[in-house]
Amino acid sequence: MKRFFDNSSPLLNPADLVEAFSGRSKKELALPERAIVVFHPGNLKRLVQMTGAEIIDEWSGFRSIYRVPQSGTVITRSYFGGPNIAALVEELGAFGVKEFVLCGHCGAISNTLRIGDVIVSKGALREDGASHHYLDDQEDIVCSEWAEKWLSPAREKGFHEGLIWSCDAIYRETANKIERYGKQGILAVEMEVASLYAVCAFRKLKGVAFLAVSDIFYNGTWKGGFRARALKKADQGLTDFLLEKVVR
């Protein structure tokens, strides 16, 4: 694969961009150390309501970020895809966030998983684009050391743990790859975790991803479970987990 990593200094940095769009100073835009990142508006709404989080006005000209009262935690939403999560981590990291807890959905490629199961991702197969701009190596897998901290509380909740496959091309998740990666022990496919872990590694930040199974690839077919009761229950369980173990 062509290498994209370049260790020279970028001309555009996230702090300058956020300050330019928001019209605020770095001091005004300062954030606490931990951020919870979700993708679905319903999950964001549920978390905000249950924590009493309030929008941070200084950021409202650029991103919608909510601060949980009397805590060191903020909550925000990312759009789908590796480039979006990479930009979000860069921007929040430039203003003080050092720990990123991502909660999303994934498609199971392992026959050990069902709709509504939850995975804590120890690492991700890099078929994204963003990670190759951040890591000066050709390793296929990018891992999170911080994820190891979360294995014990995840096991208490019955979550699964293992590697996932990050693929930018949602409609190129082919039968051959699904079969091959499943046999290699990879549990599921999604679009963002490799990018998250790569940016965190490059910036010396911490990141962990929790993924609820929303659809399944099995025996050469695809089954969606986006409206399934099991997925709604999983999302609620993840919210409870965040309130109990993550918000601080």
ChimeraX commands (.cxc) that place a marker at each C-alpha (Angstrom):
marker #1 position 0.00,0.00,0.00 radius 0.5
marker #1 position 1.19,3.51,-0.74 radius 0.5
marker #1 position 2.39,5.19,2.45 radius 0.5
marker #1 position 0.71,8.41,3.51 radius 0.5
marker #1 position 2.55,9.17,6.73 radius 0.5
marker #1 position 4.63,12.37,6.70 radius 0.5
marker #1 position 6.39,13.57,9.84 radius 0.5
marker #1 position 6.70,17.20,8.77 radius 0.5
marker #1 position 4.49,19.79,10.49 radius 0.5
marker #1 position 0.94,20.35,9.22 radius 0.5
marker #1 position -0.02,23.84,8.14 radius 0.5
marker #1 position -3.53,23.57,9.61 radius 0.5
marker #1 position -3.94,22.66,13.27 radius 0.5
marker #1 position -7.21,21.92,15.09 radius 0.5
marker #1 position -6.92,24.67,17.72 radius 0.5
marker #1 position -6.62,27.38,15.07 radius 0.5
marker #1 position -9.58,26.01,13.11 radius 0.5
marker #1 position -11.90,25.75,16.12 radius 0.5
marker #1 position -10.97,29.25,17.33 radius 0.5
marker #1 position -11.54,30.65,13.84 radius 0.5
marker #1 position -15.00,29.06,13.45 radius 0.5
marker #1 position -16.19,29.68,17.01 radius 0.5
marker #1 position -14.72,33.14,17.50 radius 0.5
marker #1 position -13.59,32.06,20.98 radius 0.5
marker #1 position -10.20,31.90,22.68 radius 0.5
marker #1 position -8.41,28.74,23.76 radius 0.5
marker #1 position -9.14,29.58,27.40 radius 0.5
marker #1 position -12.87,29.93,26.70 radius 0.5
marker #1 position -12.90,26.64,24.78 radius 0.5
marker #1 position -11.09,24.59,27.46 radius 0.5
marker #1 position -12.59,21.12,28.09 radius 0.5
marker #1 position -12.30,18.48,30.84 radius 0.5
marker #1 position -10.24,15.32,30.39 radius 0.5
marker #1 position -12.90,12.76,29.38 radius 0.5
marker #1 position -15.30,12.68,26.43 radius 0.5
marker #1 position -18.07,10.23,25.59 radius 0.5
marker #1 position -18.70,10.06,21.84 radius 0.5
marker #1 position -21.85,8.58,20.30 radius 0.5
marker #1 position -23.16,8.47,16.73 radius 0.5
marker #1 position -26.93,8.22,17.02 radius 0.5
marker #1 position -29.06,11.25,17.99 radius 0.5
marker #1 position -31.27,9.09,20.21 radius 0.5
marker #1 position -28.30,7.87,22.24 radius 0.5
marker #1 position -27.04,11.43,22.62 radius 0.5
marker #1 position -30.46,12.62,23.76 radius 0.5
marker #1 position -30.76,9.80,26.30 radius 0.5
marker #1 position -27.33,10.48,27.79 radius 0.5
marker #1 position -27.90,14.21,28.01 radius 0.5
marker #1 position -31.26,13.74,29.72 radius 0.5
marker #1 position -30.02,11.16,32.20 radius 0.5
marker #1 position -26.91,13.13,33.18 radius 0.5
marker #1 position -28.45,16.60,33.11 radius 0.5
marker #1 position -25.63,17.66,30.80 radius 0.5
marker #1 position -25.75,21.21,29.48 radius 0.5
marker #1 position -24.53,22.48,26.15 radius 0.5
marker #1 position -21.25,24.40,26.21 radius 0.5
marker #1 position -22.16,27.73,24.62 radius 0.5
marker #1 position -18.58,28.58,23.68 radius 0.5
marker #1 position -18.48,25.57,21.36 radius 0.5
marker #1 position -21.95,25.97,19.88 radius 0.5
marker #1 position -20.67,27.84,16.81 radius 0.5
marker #1 position -18.66,24.79,15.82 radius 0.5
marker #1 position -19.78,21.59,17.59 radius 0.5
marker #1 position -22.53,20.57,20.02 radius 0.5
marker #1 position -20.73,19.51,23.19 radius 0.5
marker #1 position -22.48,18.91,26.52 radius 0.5
marker #1 position -20.83,19.09,29.93 radius 0.5
marker #1 position -22.03,16.80,32.72 radius 0.5
marker #1 position -22.45,19.00,35.84 radius 0.5
marker #1 position -19.91,18.54,38.62 radius 0.5
marker #1 position -17.87,16.07,36.59 radius 0.5
marker #1 position -14.85,15.88,34.34 radius 0.5
marker #1 position -16.88,14.51,31.43 radius 0.5
marker #1 position -18.37,15.91,28.24 radius 0.5
marker #1 position -20.72,14.21,25.78 radius 0.5
marker #1 position -20.82,14.79,22.04 radius 0.5
marker #1 position -21.82,13.20,18.76 radius 0.5
marker #1 position -19.71,12.28,15.73 radius 0.5
marker #1 position -20.88,11.63,12.21 radius 0.5
marker #1 position -20.02,8.24,10.73 radius 0.5
marker #1 position -16.64,7.37,9.25 radius 0.5
marker #1 position -12.99,7.42,10.20 radius 0.5
marker #1 position -12.24,10.97,8.98 radius 0.5
marker #1 position -15.04,12.36,11.15 radius 0.5
marker #1 position -13.89,10.63,14.33 radius 0.5
marker #1 position -10.26,11.57,13.59 radius 0.5
marker #1 position -11.17,15.26,13.25 radius 0.5
marker #1 position -13.28,15.17,16.42 radius 0.5
marker #1 position -10.47,13.63,18.48 radius 0.5
marker #1 position -7.99,16.18,17.13 radius 0.5
marker #1 position -10.28,19.10,17.94 radius 0.5
marker #1 position -11.35,18.05,21.43 radius 0.5
marker #1 position -7.85,16.88,22.22 radius 0.5
marker #1 position -6.49,20.32,21.36 radius 0.5
marker #1 position -8.59,21.82,24.16 radius 0.5
marker #1 position -7.94,19.39,26.98 radius 0.5
marker #1 position -9.68,16.06,26.38 radius 0.5
marker #1 position -7.29,13.18,26.99 radius 0.5
marker #1 position -9.67,10.20,27.19 radius 0.5
marker #1 position -12.20,9.20,24.53 radius 0.5
marker #1 position -14.92,6.62,25.12 radius 0.5
marker #1 position -16.70,5.79,21.87 radius 0.5
marker #1 position -20.08,4.03,21.77 radius 0.5
marker #1 position -21.39,2.83,18.44 radius 0.5
marker #1 position -22.80,-0.07,16.45 radius 0.5
marker #1 position -21.17,-2.80,14.37 radius 0.5
marker #1 position -21.95,-5.68,12.05 radius 0.5
marker #1 position -21.04,-9.11,13.44 radius 0.5
marker #1 position -18.93,-11.36,11.23 radius 0.5
marker #1 position -18.41,-13.98,13.94 radius 0.5
marker #1 position -21.08,-16.63,14.40 radius 0.5
marker #1 position -20.59,-16.33,18.16 radius 0.5
marker #1 position -22.43,-12.98,18.19 radius 0.5
marker #1 position -26.09,-12.01,18.05 radius 0.5
marker #1 position -28.04,-8.76,17.64 radius 0.5
marker #1 position -27.68,-6.76,20.85 radius 0.5
marker #1 position -24.37,-8.24,21.97 radius 0.5
marker #1 position -21.78,-5.65,23.03 radius 0.5
marker #1 position -18.07,-5.71,22.21 radius 0.5
marker #1 position -15.20,-3.83,23.80 radius 0.5
marker #1 position -12.66,-3.45,21.01 radius 0.5
marker #1 position -9.07,-4.26,21.96 radius 0.5
marker #1 position -7.87,-3.31,18.49 radius 0.5
marker #1 position -8.90,-2.82,14.87 radius 0.5
marker #1 position -7.85,-4.10,11.46 radius 0.5
marker #1 position -6.83,-1.01,9.49 radius 0.5
marker #1 position -8.87,-0.83,6.29 radius 0.5
marker #1 position -9.60,2.83,6.94 radius 0.5
marker #1 position -7.76,5.77,5.42 radius 0.5
marker #1 position -7.13,8.09,8.36 radius 0.5
marker #1 position -4.96,5.73,10.41 radius 0.5
marker #1 position -2.36,5.58,7.63 radius 0.5
marker #1 position -1.77,9.33,7.99 radius 0.5
marker #1 position -1.08,8.95,11.72 radius 0.5
marker #1 position 1.00,5.78,12.13 radius 0.5
marker #1 position 4.46,5.40,10.65 radius 0.5
marker #1 position 4.24,1.65,10.29 radius 0.5
marker #1 position 2.66,-1.03,8.16 radius 0.5
marker #1 position 1.06,-3.07,10.95 radius 0.5
marker #1 position -2.38,-4.36,9.96 radius 0.5
marker #1 position -3.79,-3.95,13.48 radius 0.5
marker #1 position -3.85,-0.88,15.71 radius 0.5
marker #1 position -4.53,-1.61,19.38 radius 0.5
marker #1 position -5.51,0.40,22.43 radius 0.5
marker #1 position -3.61,-0.17,25.64 radius 0.5
marker #1 position -6.32,1.75,27.51 radius 0.5
marker #1 position -8.92,-0.80,26.38 radius 0.5
marker #1 position -7.26,-3.32,28.69 radius 0.5
marker #1 position -8.41,-1.23,31.68 radius 0.5
marker #1 position -12.03,-1.69,30.63 radius 0.5
marker #1 position -12.00,-5.46,30.20 radius 0.5
marker #1 position -12.86,-6.27,33.82 radius 0.5
marker #1 position -15.92,-3.96,34.07 radius 0.5
marker #1 position -16.96,-5.07,30.58 radius 0.5
marker #1 position -16.86,-8.73,31.59 radius 0.5
marker #1 position -19.04,-7.94,34.60 radius 0.5
marker #1 position -21.69,-6.77,32.15 radius 0.5
marker #1 position -21.31,-9.80,29.90 radius 0.5
marker #1 position -19.68,-7.85,27.07 radius 0.5
marker #1 position -17.51,-9.60,24.50 radius 0.5
marker #1 position -13.93,-8.53,23.81 radius 0.5
marker #1 position -11.63,-8.78,20.81 radius 0.5
marker #1 position -10.59,-7.31,17.48 radius 0.5
marker #1 position -12.84,-5.63,14.97 radius 0.5
marker #1 position -12.40,-4.64,11.32 radius 0.5
marker #1 position -12.58,-0.94,10.39 radius 0.5
marker #1 position -13.61,-0.48,6.76 radius 0.5
marker #1 position -14.30,2.91,5.18 radius 0.5
marker #1 position -16.17,1.39,2.24 radius 0.5
marker #1 position -19.45,0.19,3.73 radius 0.5
marker #1 position -20.64,-1.33,0.45 radius 0.5
marker #1 position -17.35,-3.17,-0.16 radius 0.5
marker #1 position -17.56,-5.50,2.83 radius 0.5
marker #1 position -17.20,-8.49,0.55 radius 0.5
marker #1 position -18.04,-12.14,1.13 radius 0.5
marker #1 position -14.42,-13.28,0.81 radius 0.5
marker #1 position -13.17,-10.75,3.36 radius 0.5
marker #1 position -15.97,-11.48,5.81 radius 0.5
marker #1 position -15.20,-15.21,5.63 radius 0.5
marker #1 position -11.43,-14.71,5.88 radius 0.5
marker #1 position -11.47,-12.22,8.74 radius 0.5
marker #1 position -14.08,-14.22,10.63 radius 0.5
marker #1 position -11.82,-17.28,10.48 radius 0.5
marker #1 position -8.97,-15.11,11.82 radius 0.5
marker #1 position -11.04,-14.35,14.92 radius 0.5
marker #1 position -12.16,-10.82,14.10 radius 0.5
marker #1 position -15.57,-10.27,15.64 radius 0.5
marker #1 position -17.26,-7.48,13.68 radius 0.5
marker #1 position -16.96,-4.69,11.13 radius 0.5
marker #1 position -17.53,-0.94,11.50 radius 0.5
marker #1 position -16.01,2.31,10.20 radius 0.5
marker #1 position -14.27,4.30,12.94 radius 0.5
marker #1 position -12.27,2.42,15.57 radius 0.5
marker #1 position -8.96,2.10,13.68 radius 0.5
marker #1 position -9.00,5.84,13.08 radius 0.5
marker #1 position -9.82,6.55,16.73 radius 0.5
marker #1 position -7.03,4.34,18.04 radius 0.5
marker #1 position -4.48,5.66,15.54 radius 0.5
marker #1 position -5.11,9.33,16.35 radius 0.5
marker #1 position -5.01,8.56,20.07 radius 0.5
marker #1 position -1.69,6.73,19.65 radius 0.5
marker #1 position -0.20,9.59,17.63 radius 0.5
marker #1 position -1.39,12.30,20.03 radius 0.5
marker #1 position -0.64,10.24,23.17 radius 0.5
marker #1 position -4.32,10.18,24.15 radius 0.5
marker #1 position -6.46,7.32,25.46 radius 0.5
marker #1 position -9.30,5.69,23.56 radius 0.5
marker #1 position -11.69,2.78,23.96 radius 0.5
marker #1 position -14.65,1.68,21.85 radius 0.5
marker #1 position -17.82,-0.15,22.91 radius 0.5
marker #1 position -19.89,-1.48,20.02 radius 0.5
marker #1 position -23.39,-2.97,20.06 radius 0.5
marker #1 position -24.15,-5.51,17.32 radius 0.5
marker #1 position -26.79,-3.96,15.06 radius 0.5
marker #1 position -26.57,-6.35,12.09 radius 0.5
marker #1 position -25.11,-9.74,11.21 radius 0.5
marker #1 position -23.22,-11.25,8.28 radius 0.5
marker #1 position -23.76,-15.00,8.39 radius 0.5
marker #1 position -23.45,-17.80,5.81 radius 0.5
marker #1 position -23.14,-15.38,2.93 radius 0.5
marker #1 position -26.16,-13.27,3.88 radius 0.5
marker #1 position -26.80,-10.02,5.74 radius 0.5
marker #1 position -29.45,-9.43,8.39 radius 0.5
marker #1 position -30.26,-6.00,9.78 radius 0.5
marker #1 position -31.44,-5.55,13.35 radius 0.5
marker #1 position -31.62,-1.78,13.61 radius 0.5
marker #1 position -35.18,-1.83,14.93 radius 0.5
marker #1 position -34.77,-4.96,17.02 radius 0.5
marker #1 position -35.74,-4.91,20.68 radius 0.5
marker #1 position -32.40,-6.55,21.50 radius 0.5
marker #1 position -30.48,-3.61,20.03 radius 0.5
marker #1 position -32.59,-1.07,21.93 radius 0.5
marker #1 position -31.93,-3.04,25.10 radius 0.5
marker #1 position -28.19,-3.06,24.32 radius 0.5
marker #1 position -28.16,0.71,23.78 radius 0.5
marker #1 position -29.92,1.19,27.11 radius 0.5
marker #1 position -27.46,-1.16,28.79 radius 0.5
marker #1 position -24.54,0.77,27.32 radius 0.5
marker #1 position -26.05,4.02,28.60 radius 0.5
marker #1 position -26.30,2.52,32.09 radius 0.5
marker #1 position -22.70,1.32,31.80 radius 0.5
marker #1 position -21.55,4.81,30.85 radius 0.5
marker #1 position -23.40,6.38,33.76 radius 0.5
marker #1 position -21.99,3.83,36.21 radius 0.5
marker #1 position -18.43,3.37,34.99 radius 0.5
marker #1 position -17.47,6.21,32.63 radius 0.5
marker #1 position -18.94,9.52,33.78 radius 0.5
marker #1 position -16.71,10.89,36.49 radius 0.5
marker link #1:1,2 radius 0.2
marker link #1:2,3 radius 0.2
marker link #1:3,4 radius 0.2
marker link #1:4,5 radius 0.2
marker link #1:5,6 radius 0.2
marker link #1:6,7 radius 0.2
marker link #1:7,8 radius 0.2
marker link #1:8,9 radius 0.2
marker link #1:9,10 radius 0.2
marker link #1:10,11 radius 0.2
marker link #1:11,12 radius 0.2
marker link #1:12,13 radius 0.2
marker link #1:13,14 radius 0.2
marker link #1:14,15 radius 0.2
marker link #1:15,16 radius 0.2
marker link #1:16,17 radius 0.2
marker link #1:17,18 radius 0.2
marker link #1:18,19 radius 0.2
marker link #1:19,20 radius 0.2
marker link #1:20,21 radius 0.2
marker link #1:21,22 radius 0.2
marker link #1:22,23 radius 0.2
marker link #1:23,24 radius 0.2
marker link #1:24,25 radius 0.2
marker link #1:25,26 radius 0.2
marker link #1:26,27 radius 0.2
marker link #1:27,28 radius 0.2
marker link #1:28,29 radius 0.2
marker link #1:29,30 radius 0.2
marker link #1:30,31 radius 0.2
marker link #1:31,32 radius 0.2
marker link #1:32,33 radius 0.2
marker link #1:33,34 radius 0.2
marker link #1:34,35 radius 0.2
marker link #1:35,36 radius 0.2
marker link #1:36,37 radius 0.2
marker link #1:37,38 radius 0.2
marker link #1:38,39 radius 0.2
marker link #1:39,40 radius 0.2
marker link #1:40,41 radius 0.2
marker link #1:41,42 radius 0.2
marker link #1:42,43 radius 0.2
marker link #1:43,44 radius 0.2
marker link #1:44,45 radius 0.2
marker link #1:45,46 radius 0.2
marker link #1:46,47 radius 0.2
marker link #1:47,48 radius 0.2
marker link #1:48,49 radius 0.2
marker link #1:49,50 radius 0.2
marker link #1:50,51 radius 0.2
marker link #1:51,52 radius 0.2
marker link #1:52,53 radius 0.2
marker link #1:53,54 radius 0.2
marker link #1:54,55 radius 0.2
marker link #1:55,56 radius 0.2
marker link #1:56,57 radius 0.2
marker link #1:57,58 radius 0.2
marker link #1:58,59 radius 0.2
marker link #1:59,60 radius 0.2
marker link #1:60,61 radius 0.2
marker link #1:61,62 radius 0.2
marker link #1:62,63 radius 0.2
marker link #1:63,64 radius 0.2
marker link #1:64,65 radius 0.2
marker link #1:65,66 radius 0.2
marker link #1:66,67 radius 0.2
marker link #1:67,68 radius 0.2
marker link #1:68,69 radius 0.2
marker link #1:69,70 radius 0.2
marker link #1:70,71 radius 0.2
marker link #1:71,72 radius 0.2
marker link #1:72,73 radius 0.2
marker link #1:73,74 radius 0.2
marker link #1:74,75 radius 0.2
marker link #1:75,76 radius 0.2
marker link #1:76,77 radius 0.2
marker link #1:77,78 radius 0.2
marker link #1:78,79 radius 0.2
marker link #1:79,80 radius 0.2
marker link #1:80,81 radius 0.2
marker link #1:81,82 radius 0.2
marker link #1:82,83 radius 0.2
marker link #1:83,84 radius 0.2
marker link #1:84,85 radius 0.2
marker link #1:85,86 radius 0.2
marker link #1:86,87 radius 0.2
marker link #1:87,88 radius 0.2
marker link #1:88,89 radius 0.2
marker link #1:89,90 radius 0.2
marker link #1:90,91 radius 0.2
marker link #1:91,92 radius 0.2
marker link #1:92,93 radius 0.2
marker link #1:93,94 radius 0.2
marker link #1:94,95 radius 0.2
marker link #1:95,96 radius 0.2
marker link #1:96,97 radius 0.2
marker link #1:97,98 radius 0.2
marker link #1:98,99 radius 0.2
marker link #1:99,100 radius 0.2
marker link #1:100,101 radius 0.2
marker link #1:101,102 radius 0.2
marker link #1:102,103 radius 0.2
marker link #1:103,104 radius 0.2
marker link #1:104,105 radius 0.2
marker link #1:105,106 radius 0.2
marker link #1:106,107 radius 0.2
marker link #1:107,108 radius 0.2
marker link #1:108,109 radius 0.2
marker link #1:109,110 radius 0.2
marker link #1:110,111 radius 0.2
marker link #1:111,112 radius 0.2
marker link #1:112,113 radius 0.2
marker link #1:113,114 radius 0.2
marker link #1:114,115 radius 0.2
marker link #1:115,116 radius 0.2
marker link #1:116,117 radius 0.2
marker link #1:117,118 radius 0.2
marker link #1:118,119 radius 0.2
marker link #1:119,120 radius 0.2
marker link #1:120,121 radius 0.2
marker link #1:121,122 radius 0.2
marker link #1:122,123 radius 0.2
marker link #1:123,124 radius 0.2
marker link #1:124,125 radius 0.2
marker link #1:125,126 radius 0.2
marker link #1:126,127 radius 0.2
marker link #1:127,128 radius 0.2
marker link #1:128,129 radius 0.2
marker link #1:129,130 radius 0.2
marker link #1:130,131 radius 0.2
marker link #1:131,132 radius 0.2
marker link #1:132,133 radius 0.2
marker link #1:133,134 radius 0.2
marker link #1:134,135 radius 0.2
marker link #1:135,136 radius 0.2
marker link #1:136,137 radius 0.2
marker link #1:137,138 radius 0.2
marker link #1:138,139 radius 0.2
marker link #1:139,140 radius 0.2
marker link #1:140,141 radius 0.2
marker link #1:141,142 radius 0.2
marker link #1:142,143 radius 0.2
marker link #1:143,144 radius 0.2
marker link #1:144,145 radius 0.2
marker link #1:145,146 radius 0.2
marker link #1:146,147 radius 0.2
marker link #1:147,148 radius 0.2
marker link #1:148,149 radius 0.2
marker link #1:149,150 radius 0.2
marker link #1:150,151 radius 0.2
marker link #1:151,152 radius 0.2
marker link #1:152,153 radius 0.2
marker link #1:153,154 radius 0.2
marker link #1:154,155 radius 0.2
marker link #1:155,156 radius 0.2
marker link #1:156,157 radius 0.2
marker link #1:157,158 radius 0.2
marker link #1:158,159 radius 0.2
marker link #1:159,160 radius 0.2
marker link #1:160,161 radius 0.2
marker link #1:161,162 radius 0.2
marker link #1:162,163 radius 0.2
marker link #1:163,164 radius 0.2
marker link #1:164,165 radius 0.2
marker link #1:165,166 radius 0.2
marker link #1:166,167 radius 0.2
marker link #1:167,168 radius 0.2
marker link #1:168,169 radius 0.2
marker link #1:169,170 radius 0.2
marker link #1:170,171 radius 0.2
marker link #1:171,172 radius 0.2
marker link #1:172,173 radius 0.2
marker link #1:173,174 radius 0.2
marker link #1:174,175 radius 0.2
marker link #1:175,176 radius 0.2
marker link #1:176,177 radius 0.2
marker link #1:177,178 radius 0.2
marker link #1:178,179 radius 0.2
marker link #1:179,180 radius 0.2
marker link #1:180,181 radius 0.2
marker link #1:181,182 radius 0.2
marker link #1:182,183 radius 0.2
marker link #1:183,184 radius 0.2
marker link #1:184,185 radius 0.2
marker link #1:185,186 radius 0.2
marker link #1:186,187 radius 0.2
marker link #1:187,188 radius 0.2
marker link #1:188,189 radius 0.2
marker link #1:189,190 radius 0.2
marker link #1:190,191 radius 0.2
marker link #1:191,192 radius 0.2
marker link #1:192,193 radius 0.2
marker link #1:193,194 radius 0.2
marker link #1:194,195 radius 0.2
marker link #1:195,196 radius 0.2
marker link #1:196,197 radius 0.2
marker link #1:197,198 radius 0.2
marker link #1:198,199 radius 0.2
marker link #1:199,200 radius 0.2
marker link #1:200,201 radius 0.2
marker link #1:201,202 radius 0.2
marker link #1:202,203 radius 0.2
marker link #1:203,204 radius 0.2
marker link #1:204,205 radius 0.2
marker link #1:205,206 radius 0.2
marker link #1:206,207 radius 0.2
marker link #1:207,208 radius 0.2
marker link #1:208,209 radius 0.2
marker link #1:209,210 radius 0.2
marker link #1:210,211 radius 0.2
marker link #1:211,212 radius 0.2
marker link #1:212,213 radius 0.2
marker link #1:213,214 radius 0.2
marker link #1:214,215 radius 0.2
marker link #1:215,216 radius 0.2
marker link #1:216,217 radius 0.2
marker link #1:217,218 radius 0.2
marker link #1:218,219 radius 0.2
marker link #1:219,220 radius 0.2
marker link #1:220,221 radius 0.2
marker link #1:221,222 radius 0.2
marker link #1:222,223 radius 0.2
marker link #1:223,224 radius 0.2
marker link #1:224,225 radius 0.2
marker link #1:225,226 radius 0.2
marker link #1:226,227 radius 0.2
marker link #1:227,228 radius 0.2
marker link #1:228,229 radius 0.2
marker link #1:229,230 radius 0.2
marker link #1:230,231 radius 0.2
marker link #1:231,232 radius 0.2
marker link #1:232,233 radius 0.2
marker link #1:233,234 radius 0.2
marker link #1:234,235 radius 0.2
marker link #1:235,236 radius 0.2
marker link #1:236,237 radius 0.2
marker link #1:237,238 radius 0.2
marker link #1:238,239 radius 0.2
marker link #1:239,240 radius 0.2
marker link #1:240,241 radius 0.2
marker link #1:241,242 radius 0.2
marker link #1:242,243 radius 0.2
marker link #1:243,244 radius 0.2
marker link #1:244,245 radius 0.2
marker link #1:245,246 radius 0.2
marker link #1:246,247 radius 0.2
marker link #1:247,248 radius 0.2
view
